[in-house]
Amino acid sequence: MRVAAVVVSWNSAGQLPACLAALTGQTYPAFEVVVVDNASVDASREVVAAAGGRATPVRLLARDTNRGFCGGVNDALAELADDVEAVLLVNPDVVADRDLVAHCVAALAADPLRGSVQPRLLRPADGRRPAVVDTTGHELTTSRIVRNRGEGGRPDADLTPAGEVFGASGACVLHRRAMLDDVTWPNGEVLTEDLVAYFDDVELDWRSRRRGWCAWYEPAATAVHERGGSGPRRTPWVEALNWSNHLLVTVTCDRIAPRHTPAYLGVGVLKTLELAATSPGGLVAGVRRLPLLVGAVRRRGWLRDRQQRTATEVIEEWARPTPWRAWVRGWWRRRQASSP
């Protein structure tokens, strides 16, 4: 199975050397790396050029404008050779263990219905706390908060076995090319470019599930994910994308049952009030994105017409009760991290 890694970079010169060194050092042989540079103004392109002399091929796709994460991934997918059977999406702030691709490929090949493989991602230690679990896959909840399983837990206490998960984090994930082709929108987009970045992986979770694919967690494949290395976090624009994209994904893929509506609306109101208080500019920018709901409704109809499983069936199988205490703790950590 031939694999291509796709790294979308925007002013990521500080993270790219470690990321590319790890990718070009993989033990898996049928492997190449494609870096999409979204009009960086730092030394990102020079870093990619310096990595080009290694045994693993490294190719640069230089863009004159910032196409966002979704646009960058779509550009890379359009350039891949036909014999590439799997695509590893990797953020620039991820450093993969040398056997990650080999373990992910083995897990993907074990079942033809596996569309995605989620590695075990760890967050590195910093001055305030030791290394913790970043994610072992996406977990869907009844309030439609999509959580990173195991986030914040101690790595030595994490015994989560390999197994099926609702979905996978776009920070580092191996996708089957046939699955990506199967869920491609009629306009040719694999990742939805209206989303730009953030929640695009959750939407892909939904689409692949609705089309009958599954996602698999493989703990033998490991990587370190710094978080925040592919662009500024908690800016008004990022806040706008997170706020509006949650709604766009719901309209495109989901069906909120009456028994789940109070929790869903409650979370939405709380997020809106928080954004109004902490980032009014982010809320204004998010509201200005609401005309994109027209496209979400159109995509919803296309997905409904081609579904193998209904949204209700996916929810009944995968939606778990919302762990409110863990959510509040996570919210507080994020707020602290965004404070001066």
MIZA-971278 format. One record per residue (C-alpha): residue in one letter; x, y, z; residue number from 1. Coordinates in nm, 2 decimals. Example, Ala and Ser with C-alpha at 12.3 -4.5 7.8 and 13.67 -1.06 7.14 Angstrom:
<rs>
R  aa    east   north      up    i
R   A    1.23   -0.45    0.78    1
R   S    1.37   -0.11    0.71    2
</rs>
This chain:
<rs>
R  aa    east   north      up    i
R   M    0.00    0.00    0.00    1
R   R    0.16    0.32   -0.11    2
R   V    0.12    0.61    0.13    3
R   A    0.16    0.99    0.10    4
R   A    0.19    1.22    0.40    5
R   V    0.03    1.56    0.36    6
R   V    0.15    1.85    0.58    7
R   V   -0.02    2.18    0.54    8
R   S    0.21    2.46    0.66    9
R   W    0.15    2.83    0.73   10
R   N    0.45    3.01    0.90   11
R   S    0.55    2.68    1.06   12
R   A    0.93    2.70    1.01   13
R   G    0.98    2.64    1.39   14
R   Q    0.79    2.31    1.38   15
R   L    0.87    2.17    1.04   16
R   P    1.22    2.05    1.10   17
R   A    1.12    1.80    1.36   18
R   C    0.80    1.70    1.18   19
R   L    0.98    1.63    0.85   20
R   A    1.27    1.46    1.01   21
R   A    1.02    1.21    1.18   22
R   L    0.83    1.16    0.85   23
R   T    1.14    1.10    0.64   24
R   G    1.27    0.86    0.90   25
R   Q    0.98    0.62    0.88   26
R   T    1.05    0.25    0.85   27
R   Y    0.76    0.20    0.61   28
R   P    0.91    0.19    0.26   29
R   A    0.64    0.29    0.01   30
R   F    0.61    0.65    0.14   31
R   E    0.64    1.01    0.03   32
R   V    0.58    1.35    0.19   33
R   V    0.40    1.64    0.03   34
R   V    0.41    1.98    0.21   35
R   V    0.16    2.25    0.11   36
R   D    0.28    2.59    0.20   37
R   N    0.00    2.84    0.24   38
R   A    0.19    3.16    0.15   39
R   S    0.42    3.16    0.45   40
R   V    0.63    3.46    0.51   41
R   D    0.88    3.28    0.73   42
R   A    1.15    3.03    0.63   43
R   S    0.90    2.74    0.59   44
R   R    0.99    2.68    0.22   45
R   E    1.36    2.68    0.29   46
R   V    1.30    2.42    0.56   47
R   V    1.12    2.20    0.31   48
R   A    1.39    2.24    0.05   49
R   A    1.65    2.13    0.30   50
R   A    1.46    1.81    0.37   51
R   G    1.44    1.72    0.00   52
R   G    1.77    1.54   -0.01   53
R   R    1.67    1.26    0.21   54
R   A    1.58    0.90    0.11   55
R   T    1.21    0.96    0.15   56
R   P    1.08    1.20   -0.13   57
R   V    0.97    1.54    0.00   58
R   R    0.77    1.76   -0.24   59
R   L    0.67    2.12   -0.19   60
R   L    0.35    2.27   -0.32   61
R   A    0.39    2.65   -0.28   62
R   R    0.08    2.86   -0.28   63
R   D    0.05    3.23   -0.33   64
R   T   -0.25    3.27   -0.11   65
R   N   -0.35    3.10    0.22   66
R   R   -0.61    2.84    0.12   67
R   G   -0.67    2.73    0.47   68
R   F   -0.62    2.37    0.60   69
R   C   -0.90    2.23    0.40   70
R   G   -0.80    2.40    0.07   71
R   G   -0.44    2.29    0.13   72
R   V   -0.53    1.93    0.18   73
R   N   -0.75    1.93   -0.13   74
R   D   -0.47    2.08   -0.34   75
R   A   -0.24    1.81   -0.22   76
R   L   -0.49    1.53   -0.29   77
R   A   -0.54    1.66   -0.64   78
R   E   -0.16    1.63   -0.70   79
R   L   -0.11    1.27   -0.57   80
R   A   -0.04    0.99   -0.81   81
R   D   -0.31    0.73   -0.88   82
R   D   -0.12    0.46   -0.70   83
R   V   -0.13    0.63   -0.36   84
R   E   -0.38    0.42   -0.16   85
R   A   -0.36    0.59    0.17   86
R   V   -0.31    0.95    0.29   87
R   L   -0.15    1.05    0.62   88
R   L   -0.26    1.40    0.73   89
R   V    0.00    1.54    0.97   90
R   N    0.00    1.88    1.14   91
R   P    0.34    2.06    1.14   92
R   D    0.35    2.04    1.52   93
R   V    0.33    1.66    1.52   94
R   V    0.64    1.44    1.56   95
R   A    0.57    1.08    1.46   96
R   D    0.74    0.77    1.60   97
R   R    0.94    0.59    1.33   98
R   D    0.70    0.30    1.31   99
R   L    0.38    0.50    1.30  100
R   V    0.30    0.46    0.93  101
R   A    0.38    0.09    0.94  102
R   H    0.14    0.03    1.23  103
R   C   -0.13    0.25    1.07  104
R   V   -0.11    0.07    0.74  105
R   A   -0.13   -0.27    0.90  106
R   A   -0.45   -0.16    1.09  107
R   L   -0.60   -0.01    0.78  108
R   A   -0.53   -0.32    0.57  109
R   A   -0.69   -0.55    0.83  110
R   D   -1.04   -0.45    0.73  111
R   P   -1.16   -0.31    0.39  112
R   L   -1.43   -0.11    0.57  113
R   R   -1.18    0.08    0.78  114
R   G   -1.16    0.43    0.63  115
R   S   -0.94    0.59    0.89  116
R   V   -0.68    0.49    1.15  117
R   Q   -0.62    0.71    1.46  118
R   P   -0.27    0.69    1.62  119
R   R   -0.21    0.75    1.99  120
R   L   -0.12    1.11    2.03  121
R   L    0.05    1.25    2.33  122
R   R    0.10    1.61    2.44  123
R   P    0.46    1.70    2.54  124
R   A    0.55    1.81    2.89  125
R   D    0.58    2.19    2.95  126
R   G    0.68    2.40    3.24  127
R   R    0.35    2.35    3.42  128
R   R    0.27    1.98    3.38  129
R   P    0.41    1.65    3.26  130
R   A    0.33    1.49    2.92  131
R   V   -0.04    1.39    2.89  132
R   V   -0.26    1.21    2.64  133
R   D   -0.37    1.43    2.36  134
R   T   -0.63    1.20    2.19  135
R   T   -0.71    0.84    2.13  136
R   G   -0.99    0.93    1.88  137
R   H   -1.30    1.14    1.86  138
R   E   -1.60    1.07    2.10  139
R   L   -1.94    1.19    2.00  140
R   T   -2.17    1.31    2.29  141
R   T   -2.55    1.37    2.31  142
R   S   -2.49    1.74    2.34  143
R   R   -2.28    1.72    2.02  144
R   I   -1.96    1.82    2.20  145
R   V   -1.70    1.61    2.02  146
R   R   -1.43    1.52    2.27  147
R   N   -1.08    1.39    2.23  148
R   R   -1.09    1.06    2.41  149
R   G   -0.84    1.04    2.70  150
R   E   -0.74    1.40    2.67  151
R   G   -0.53    1.52    2.97  152
R   G   -0.48    1.17    3.11  153
R   R   -0.15    1.02    3.22  154
R   P    0.01    0.83    2.94  155
R   D    0.13    0.55    3.18  156
R   A   -0.23    0.50    3.30  157
R   D   -0.38    0.50    2.95  158
R   L   -0.46    0.14    2.87  159
R   T   -0.72    0.21    2.59  160
R   P   -0.70   -0.09    2.36  161
R   A   -0.71   -0.09    1.99  162
R   G   -1.07   -0.07    1.86  163
R   E   -1.33    0.11    1.67  164
R   V   -1.40    0.48    1.74  165
R   F   -1.65    0.74    1.62  166
R   G   -1.38    0.93    1.43  167
R   A   -1.02    1.05    1.42  168
R   S   -0.84    1.37    1.48  169
R   G   -0.71    1.55    1.17  170
R   A   -0.39    1.64    1.36  171
R   C   -0.25    1.30    1.26  172
R   V   -0.46    1.03    1.09  173
R   L   -0.42    0.78    0.81  174
R   H   -0.71    0.78    0.56  175
R   R   -0.79    0.52    0.30  176
R   R   -0.78    0.70   -0.04  177
R   A   -1.09    0.50   -0.15  178
R   M   -1.28    0.64    0.14  179
R   L   -1.18    1.00    0.07  180
R   D   -1.29    0.95   -0.30  181
R   D   -1.62    0.80   -0.18  182
R   V   -1.71    1.10    0.04  183
R   T   -1.59    1.37   -0.20  184
R   W   -1.85    1.64   -0.26  185
R   P   -1.99    1.70   -0.61  186
R   N   -1.78    2.01   -0.64  187
R   G   -1.46    1.80   -0.60  188
R   E   -1.38    1.90   -0.25  189
R   V   -1.27    1.63   -0.01  190
R   L   -1.25    1.85    0.29  191
R   T   -1.52    2.12    0.30  192
R   E   -1.35    2.45    0.21  193
R   D   -1.63    2.65    0.36  194
R   L   -1.50    2.53    0.70  195
R   V   -1.14    2.66    0.62  196
R   A   -1.00    2.48    0.93  197
R   Y   -1.14    2.34    1.26  198
R   F   -1.43    2.08    1.27  199
R   D   -1.33    1.96    0.92  200
R   D   -1.22    1.63    1.08  201
R   V   -1.55    1.60    1.27  202
R   E   -1.75    1.65    0.95  203
R   L   -1.53    1.39    0.78  204
R   D   -1.61    1.15    1.07  205
R   W   -1.98    1.20    1.01  206
R   R   -1.96    1.17    0.63  207
R   S   -1.76    0.85    0.64  208
R   R   -1.99    0.70    0.90  209
R   R   -2.30    0.79    0.70  210
R   R   -2.14    0.62    0.39  211
R   G   -2.07    0.30    0.58  212
R   W   -1.70    0.34    0.67  213
R   C   -1.55    0.30    1.02  214
R   A   -1.26    0.45    1.21  215
R   W   -1.00    0.25    1.41  216
R   Y   -0.78    0.34    1.70  217
R   E   -0.43    0.19    1.69  218
R   P   -0.23    0.25    2.01  219
R   A    0.09    0.09    1.87  220
R   A    0.11    0.39    1.63  221
R   T    0.22    0.69    1.84  222
R   A    0.32    1.05    1.80  223
R   V    0.37    1.37    2.00  224
R   H    0.13    1.66    1.92  225
R   E    0.24    2.00    2.05  226
R   R   -0.09    2.17    1.96  227
R   G   -0.09    2.52    1.83  228
R   G    0.20    2.48    1.59  229
R   S    0.01    2.53    1.26  230
R   G   -0.12    2.88    1.33  231
R   P   -0.23    3.12    1.60  232
R   R   -0.49    2.98    1.84  233
R   R   -0.77    3.16    2.02  234
R   T   -0.76    3.46    1.78  235
R   P   -1.09    3.62    1.69  236
R   W   -1.08    3.44    1.35  237
R   V   -1.02    3.10    1.51  238
R   E   -1.30    3.17    1.75  239
R   A   -1.53    3.26    1.46  240
R   L   -1.44    2.94    1.28  241
R   N   -1.50    2.72    1.58  242
R   W   -1.83    2.89    1.66  243
R   S   -1.97    2.88    1.31  244
R   N   -1.82    2.55    1.20  245
R   H   -1.99    2.36    1.48  246
R   L   -2.33    2.48    1.34  247
R   L   -2.23    2.41    0.98  248
R   V   -2.13    2.05    1.06  249
R   T   -2.46    2.00    1.25  250
R   V   -2.67    2.12    0.96  251
R   T   -2.47    1.92    0.71  252
R   C   -2.45    1.59    0.89  253
R   D   -2.65    1.56    1.21  254
R   R   -3.01    1.52    1.33  255
R   I   -3.08    1.65    1.68  256
R   A   -3.34    1.43    1.84  257
R   P   -3.59    1.61    2.08  258
R   R   -3.43    1.44    2.38  259
R   H   -3.09    1.59    2.29  260
R   T   -3.21    1.93    2.20  261
R   P   -3.19    2.10    2.54  262
R   A   -2.83    2.00    2.59  263
R   Y   -2.74    2.10    2.24  264
R   L   -2.90    2.44    2.26  265
R   G   -2.76    2.49    2.61  266
R   V   -2.40    2.43    2.49  267
R   G   -2.47    2.66    2.19  268
R   V   -2.60    2.94    2.41  269
R   L   -2.31    2.91    2.66  270
R   K   -2.06    2.92    2.38  271
R   T   -2.22    3.22    2.22  272
R   L   -2.23    3.41    2.55  273
R   E   -1.87    3.32    2.62  274
R   L   -1.76    3.45    2.28  275
R   A   -1.96    3.77    2.32  276
R   A   -1.78    3.83    2.65  277
R   T   -1.43    3.73    2.56  278
R   S   -1.41    3.79    2.18  279
R   P   -1.68    4.02    2.05  280
R   G   -1.49    4.04    1.72  281
R   G   -1.49    3.67    1.69  282
R   L   -1.87    3.65    1.74  283
R   V   -1.93    3.92    1.47  284
R   A   -1.70    3.73    1.23  285
R   G   -1.88    3.41    1.31  286
R   V   -2.22    3.56    1.25  287
R   R   -2.10    3.69    0.91  288
R   R   -2.03    3.33    0.81  289
R   L   -2.39    3.22    0.86  290
R   P   -2.48    3.26    0.49  291
R   L   -2.26    2.95    0.44  292
R   L   -2.56    2.76    0.59  293
R   V   -2.71    2.76    0.24  294
R   G   -2.42    2.54    0.12  295
R   A   -2.45    2.32    0.43  296
R   V   -2.82    2.25    0.35  297
R   R   -2.73    2.16   -0.01  298
R   R   -2.45    1.92    0.12  299
R   R   -2.70    1.77    0.36  300
R   G   -2.93    1.67    0.08  301
R   W   -2.65    1.52   -0.12  302
R   L   -2.54    1.32    0.18  303
R   R   -2.89    1.20    0.26  304
R   D   -2.94    1.08   -0.09  305
R   R   -2.62    0.87   -0.08  306
R   Q   -2.62    0.75    0.28  307
R   Q   -2.57    0.39    0.39  308
R   R   -2.66    0.48    0.74  309
R   T   -2.89    0.75    0.87  310
R   A   -2.77    1.02    1.12  311
R   T   -3.01    0.87    1.37  312
R   E   -2.84    0.53    1.34  313
R   V   -2.50    0.68    1.39  314
R   I   -2.62    0.87    1.69  315
R   E   -2.78    0.57    1.85  316
R   E   -2.46    0.37    1.82  317
R   W   -2.20    0.64    1.90  318
R   A   -2.34    0.93    2.10  319
R   R   -2.24    0.90    2.47  320
R   P   -2.37    1.10    2.77  321
R   T   -2.18    1.43    2.80  322
R   P   -1.92    1.43    3.08  323
R   W   -2.00    1.78    3.20  324
R   R   -1.73    1.80    3.46  325
R   A   -1.45    1.70    3.22  326
R   W   -1.59    1.95    2.97  327
R   V   -1.59    2.24    3.22  328
R   R   -1.23    2.15    3.32  329
R   G   -1.12    2.15    2.96  330
R   W   -1.30    2.48    2.90  331
R   W   -1.12    2.63    3.20  332
R   R   -0.78    2.50    3.08  333
R   R   -0.84    2.66    2.74  334
R   R   -0.94    2.99    2.89  335
R   Q   -0.63    2.99    3.11  336
R   A   -0.41    2.92    2.81  337
R   S   -0.56    3.21    2.61  338
R   S   -0.51    3.46    2.89  339
R   P   -0.21    3.70    2.88  340
</rs>
